[in-house]
Amino acid sequence: MVRLLNKKVRKVLKKKIDKKYEFQYLHFIKNKKINKNVILIESTHGRDFSGHVYYLTKYLSKNFKDFQLKIAIQNDKKDWIKNLLDVEVNWTNIELIEYNSKEYVYNLATAEFLINDTTFWSYFNKRPEQIYINIWHGTPLKCLGKAMEVDGFGNVQKNFMASNFLVVSNDYTKEKIVENYNLKNISSTNIVVAPSPRNSILFDNSKGSDVRNKIDVSNERIYFYMPTYRDVGTSVSFIEEILISFERELKDNERLFIKLHPFDAEKLSIDLNNFKKVMLFPENVETYEFLTAVDVLITDYSSIMYDFLCSGKKTVLFTYDKEEYYLNRGLYE
């Protein structure tokens, strides 16, 4: 019995040691003061930095020069962000910090302003002196919160309730979030319905030409295939069959760019460098900037379709697993 208990204790301690940043975070909360004019900006737990946070960062860096912007990003993404932002920002007031590092939890505990487009992890506890702005990442087509019956409900609800401002792009999104995370008559969060920062670029007619020059595509018709990541993973072999079909069927003046979830992309066994008409999404262009050069968006259950429809261009919904997806994931529409 004692041996069994010791084994369990060692297992718990190892888990806690692996997450030492949680202990560091608590230490900083108790012992460090709030740093005025510091903004911590995070997207999808440091895995990405496109959409709302990308355009907010560009705006803040140019118009709030007295503020220090701390961008939380996973270490292997730092070079990508530098390349992506490049000359678009004022680098004198931007610092990239490694996600879940000691520096990260220090800023999470001490930054005066916190901006996120998803959530902070469950160990996060906003201090009264901090201002937390959650700018939700999209209009929901897929079910949220209690409509999903999956893990994570509690932490998302906690983040919404901790936010000083929850910013959404339309009343529909506000309604779904309030309903599915039980916020009505409970949360004091100020829910703001405001224009979408990432959609403004879709109305910049000159940006499409700039993007085409950057990716070395002139007058070709551009298709952009952006399938949703399935909770159980996408059938990569099926994706490969699709890409081979596109390569065969596309005309000489047509190009297809594909952006897969990183978990799916790393499983591809075919080398797209050998293709002439099908190619991977370019890493030196932000997603919504790239959409300005796109003629046709091909997706399935992604909320990006709502955004792209604003441009008046064509959207194709390739829902080859519609019945199964509706059953397993659930959609509002």
N, C-alpha and C positions, 0 to 999 in steps of 0.2 A: 504493500500500500504506500509506504513512504517513498519507495523507488518510483512508483507511478506518479505520485504528486510532484516529486522533484523533476520528473520528465516534463510534466505539464508546466511547471514554473519556469523551467529553462526555455520552453517553447514560447511562453508569453514574453519573457525577458528579451529573447532574441528578436521577436517581432517589434518590441518597443525600442530596442537598440537600433534596429534597421530604420526606425522612424524617429530618430533622435531630434529631427527638426521640430517635432511637436513639443518636446520638452524645452527646446531653445525658444520657441514661440512664446510659451508660457512665461519663461524667464524675462523676455523682452517686454511683455505686457506689464509685468509687475515692477520692472526696474528701469524702463526707459521712457522718456517723455515723447510726446507727439512732435514730429518734425513738421513745422509749418511749411506750406507751399511745396510739399512733396506729393506727387501723384503716382500711385502704383497702378499699372495697367496690365491686365491679364486677359487672355483669350483661350478658351478650351483647355484649361490646365497646362498652359505653356506649349501646346502642340501646334498651334497655328497663330497667325496674326494678320488676318484679312478681314474684310468687311468693316463693320462699325468701328472697331478699335483702330484699324489702320487709318481711316479718315479722321477720326478724332485726334489721333497722335499727330498727324500732319498739321491739323488746325491748331492744336494746343502748342506745339513746338514753335510755331511762327507768331502766335498771338498772345501767348502767356510766357514771355521770355524770363520772367522772374521765378517761374516754377521749375522744379526738377522732375523730369519724367523718368520713372523706373519701369522698364518693360520686362515682365517676367516671361522667360522663354526657356524651353529645354535646350541644353547645351549644344546639341547637334544642329539646332536651328539658328544659331547666332549668325553665322556667315550668311545664311539665306536672308535673314531680316536686314542685315547691313546692305546687302545687294538690292533688296527690294525697296527699301526706303531711300538709300543712296543720297542724292542731292535734294530730295523732296523735303527734307526736314532740317531743322537747326540742331546739329549734333552737339552743340555746346551745352544743351540742357537735356540731353537724352542719354540714358545709361541702360545697357542690356544686363540683366542679372539672371543668373541660372535659377530655374524653377526648382523649388524645394531645397535650395541651398540655405546656409546660415544667413547669407545676405538677403535672401528672399523673405524668410520669416521675420527678419529684423524689420524690413520695410512693410510687411503685412501688419506688423504690430505697431508701427510708429508713423506710417505715412498719414498725412492729414486727409488725403482723398484716396479713395479706392474705386477703380473702374473695372468692371468685369462684364463679359457678354454671356457667361454661363453661370458658374458658381465657384466659390472657394470651398475647399474640402471641409469636412465636418469638424475639424479641430479649431476652425476659425471662429473667433468671437469678437465682433466689432466693439471697439471702445466708444464710450459716449462722445468723445471729442472728434471721432472720425466721421467723415461724410462718405457714405457708400452709395455709388451710382451703378445700378445694374441696368445695362442697355441690352435687352434680350435679343438674341441673335436671329430671330426670324418669325414669320407668321406661321402658326402651326397648321400643318395638314395632318401630320401624325399625332395620335392621341398623347396627351400629357398627363402627368400626375396620377391621380386616382383612377383615371380612365384607362391607364395602361396596366395597372396591377404588377408593377415591377419594382425592384429595389431602387432607392435613391429619392423617393418621394420626400422623406423627412428632411434631407439636407437641402434640397431645392426650396422647399417651403421655408426652411430656416433662413436661407439667403434672401428670399423675397421679403421676409418679415424684418430682417436686419437692415435692409436697404433703406436709405433715406429717400431715394428716388428710384423707381422702377420705370424705365423708359421703354415704351412699345410703339410700334408704327401705326397701329389702327385700333379702333374700338373692338373689333373682332378678337384680336389677340388678347386685349385686356380682359374681355369677357371669359375667354377660355382659361386664362391663367388664374383669375380670381375664383372661378368655379372649381377648377380641378386641383387647386392647391389650398382650398378652404381658407381663403383670405378674407372673405366677406365678413364684416362686423368684428373682425379679430385684429387684422393688421392695421397699423398706423402709417404704413408706407404710402408715400405720395406717388400714385401711379400716373405717369405723364404720357399722354398720347401726342407724339411729335413726329415731324418728318424723319425719314430714315437717312442717316448720314451716308450709307453706302450706295443708296439709289441715286443720289444727285449726279454721280459720274455718268450714269446711263443717258443723261441728257446733254452731255458734252460731245458735240458732233465732231470736234477736232481730235478728240482722244483716240477714236477708232483708227485714224490714219497713223497716229504716233505708235500705237500698239502694233499695227501691221508692219511698220518699218522695223520695229524692234525685233519682231519674230521672223522677219524676212519673208513675208507673204504679201503680195501686192494686190492683184485683182481677183484672186481665187475666192470661191465661195467657201466660207468657214462654217463647219459644223462643230459643235462643242458637246461632247457626251460626258455627262456628269451623273453617274448612277449613285443611288443612295446606298450607304453601307447597311447591310442586314445585320440584325443582332446576332445571328449565328454565322455571319460571314457570307460573302457573295460567292457564287459558283465561279471561280476563276477560269475553269476550263470553258464554261459557257461564254464568259467575257472574251476569251481568246478566240473562240469560234466567231463571235460577232466582229471582232477587229479584223480577222482574216477575210470575212465577207465584205466588210467595208473597203478594205484594200483592193479587193477584186472588183467591186461594183462601182466605186466612185469614179467620176470622170477626171480627166487630166487637170481640169480647172477647179477641182474641189479638194478640200482638205478637212480631215477630221482630227480634232484634238480631244484627248481623253484625260479626265482627272479622276483617279480612283482614290478611295480611302487608303492611307499608307499601309494598313494591314493587308489590303488586297493587292496593292501595287508591288509589294515585295515578293508576292507569290507568283507573279507572271513568269512564265517559262519562255515566252517568245521575246525576241529582241526587236523592239520597234525601230531600232536604228537601221534595220534592213528594209523597212517599209518606206514607201515614197509618199503616200497619201494620208497615212495614219501616223500620228505622233503624240508623244506625251505632252501634257500641259507644261508650258514654259515656266521655269522657276523665277525668272526675273520680272514677271508681271503679276500684279495683284489680281485676284479673281474677278472683281467687278470692273476693273479697268479692262481686263481681257474681254468681258462681255460686250464692251462697246464696239469691238471688232467682229463680233460673232453675227452670222446671218441666221442660223437656226440652232436653238438649244434643244438637246435631247436629254431628258432626265426621266424620273419615274415618280418618286414620292417626296422629292425634295421641295422645301419651301422656296427654293431659288426660283421656281417657276413663277410665283407671285411677283417677285421683283422684276424678272425679265419681261413679263407681260407689259410692264410699264413702258417698255421701249417700243411696243407696237410690232415687234418682230415675231417670227414664228417659234412656237414651242411644241415639241413632239414629246408625248408621254409614252415611253416604251415600258409598259407594265406587263412583262411576260409572265410574272408570277403573282398576278393580281389577287386571285382567290386565296392563295396561301398567305400572302402578305397581309391581306385584310383580316384574316383569321388570327394570325400570330401577333400582329403589331397593332392593328386598329387605326382607322382614319376618321377624321371628322366629316370629310366630304366624300 
